[in-house]
Amino acid sequence: MSTLLLSYNPLYVRMGLAALAVLLIIGYLLYHLSRTRKPRAEVPPPADKSPSSGPRMFDYSSRGGSTLPGNIARAALILLAVCVALGLLLISMPDGTIDSMAQSLRLRKGETPPQEGISLLYLGDEIKGKEFHIRGVIRNISTQPIEKLDATIRLYAPDGILIETAVIRMDAEVIAPDATATFHLAYPDFAGQFGSYSVDFKLRQGQAMPFKDVRGPRAGG
């Protein structure tokens, strides 16, 4: 029976990044306030009793103002805050949207879309006692053996929010051309918290494996 290899709550990730952004903003404000100098009281110049005095000279060396290191530090903090905001935006976007954006960029660059290496023959689920089971069957439709292929199963709440992600290994480390392999997820203590799920595949080195969905009537989410 396969076990849950990777599980996280994306809500905690988003909250952590939001907290980081808030800390950066607070740090920037504190830094800016610490660099701000109070205006100096103007002292009237001494009376010049000599009618033939020369032009009056002004000394700018004691004036407060921004320095080059301070400006660089403030610019770096602003840039870091912008990067954190972009990271929050990317995390909040659905996976399908990010994949579509990446594919659009590849097409603009003239790259050929990757060919499907496997086909999804079956994907179904059942409840046994307090366990939620998801099983699937894939076939290698390429001309080369596929090694170390994993299935990534995303579990969604009834309102569509991603709750957890599980990475499940196949029952075979090497899948020969035209051979099949299966994967199985058993989630304990199931109490109806999942409304749907999705699956995709990747090699253990991190490369995504495009697949062709050839199922009949779908039994899963």
Steps between C-alpha positions, in 0.01 A plus 500: 500500500645835399546764765470876497847619399445875487227701670464871563232757555537785249305728733791495745743580220297800389461622859875468555583698188243763590656531845842537337369778278354680802829468687689642204265798481531563874877468479513746214288752690716465812814540292359803324399661828842435650665672204276806512660791678315773677537840339754712674390825655609790293742728681502856376839603368697744713448859420754629256589851589745536221334661196772373274464128581544253214244252367338277760612131494271210587622174656310193374714245682276489808170461317307178542397298199509167326832328450597259223510187725160594642350538155644165391364327810153648450499399132603144594220478758244624248622247242482219755145600597398494132653152457310373804176645364558326165570176684171529687322561171653191338420278799137613502460416130364154409751246369318480167539874446874485562536202266306683228721805538814287473367323193411833337854625558643184344278539196604863457862395502427246228560198721320177412259388774622181671340178380303279736712222643224314683125450482267499799289185471313508831450731799249417774434529871319317777446526875591208724417563863677823589742488206466681168664305215600628156632257239622557147651312207731648235665363185836592347414610145852617416774298332736521798482359854382748763684493832397635840160638407280642779136606511412835661149498647342827610208484742245782496236605750134514386541876439795437266783603734812283479543320832787257452737361239630144502784357290449127441749259347407249232510130572791469252820703492548434127204493260581339166340624175133392481515373860260614772556614858268582788498745790298498821436767762345407836398802708417421864234660719285610210193696610373648174751786492583438132252596232718429196855418392728518199810315386806570290836332461867587525835330505674483834764743373224763475414495128127499424369207295222598254226238480201414286172440681337201332257407775140417439240625750694678771470367851712766669514878540 
